[in-house]
Amino acid sequence: MMEKFSYTAKSGKKITLPRFDNIPFGVIRTLRKEGETEQFFGLIEGVCSAKDLAVVDAMTQAEVRELMTAWQKESSTDLGESSAS
């Protein structure tokens, strides 16, 4: 079973995302040549359910930064880091 990361937004709504190691390879592959901003949006759009994406869309930029920081910390990785690093 794939491990998940759960986050409760300030609105009280919960978001569930895969841990970084469990992001489908196809999402990473299709974003590999994109710029950093497009990679960020593509990653969120590629792993969020419609319900979770609606929660993220209602968050402020500061809240999204907090989400990303918590997601990375829980996944024990930094964006851009690979297992070969």
N, C-alpha and C positions, 0 to 999 in steps of 0.2 A: 504494500500500500504506500502511496506517495505521501511523504511528509508535507504538512501544510504550515503556513504562518498565518496566524490570526491577529488582527489589529482592530481595536475599537476606536473609531473616529470621535472627535469631540462632540459630534452630533449624537453619539451613543450607538450609532450603527456599526455593525461588525463587517470587516472585510477579510476574506480568506484568499490567500495567494500561495502558490507553490514555493517551497524553499528554493533558493537559487540553483542548487544542484539538481532540482527536479523540473526546471524550466524546459519545455520541449526544445530539442535541438533545432528544429525547424524555425522556431522563433528567433533564436540566436543567428542561425545561418542567413535568414532573409534580411537581418539588420546589420550584418557584419561590415558592409561598405557604406553605411549611412553615417551622417554626422552625429555627434553626441546628443543633440536635442532630439533628432528623429529616432535615435536608438531608444531614448528614454520613453518617448510617447509610444513607439512601436512595442516596446516591452510591456508597458502597462496595458495597452490595447490587446496584446497577444496573450496575456495570462489572466486578465480579469473577466469574470462573468459580466453579463449586462447589468445585473443588480449591483455588483461591486463597482463597476465602472461608473454607475450613476452616483454612488457614494463618493468616489474619488472626484468626480466632476463638481460636486457640491463643496468640496474642501477648498480652503485657501492655499496659496502657494506655500506658506509656512507650514501648514498642516501636512501637505504632501511631502515636504522635506523631512518632517518628523517621521512620517510613514516610511519613507525610503531609508532613513537612518536606522529605524527599528528593524526593518526587513533585512537590511544588510547585516546588522549586528546579530540578529537571530539566525541568519543563514551562515554566519561566520565567514563572510567574504566581502570584498569591495567590488563595486561595478567595474568591469574591465579585467578583473582578476580571473585567471583560469587555473585549473589544477596543475598546469605545467609551469606556473609562475613560481 
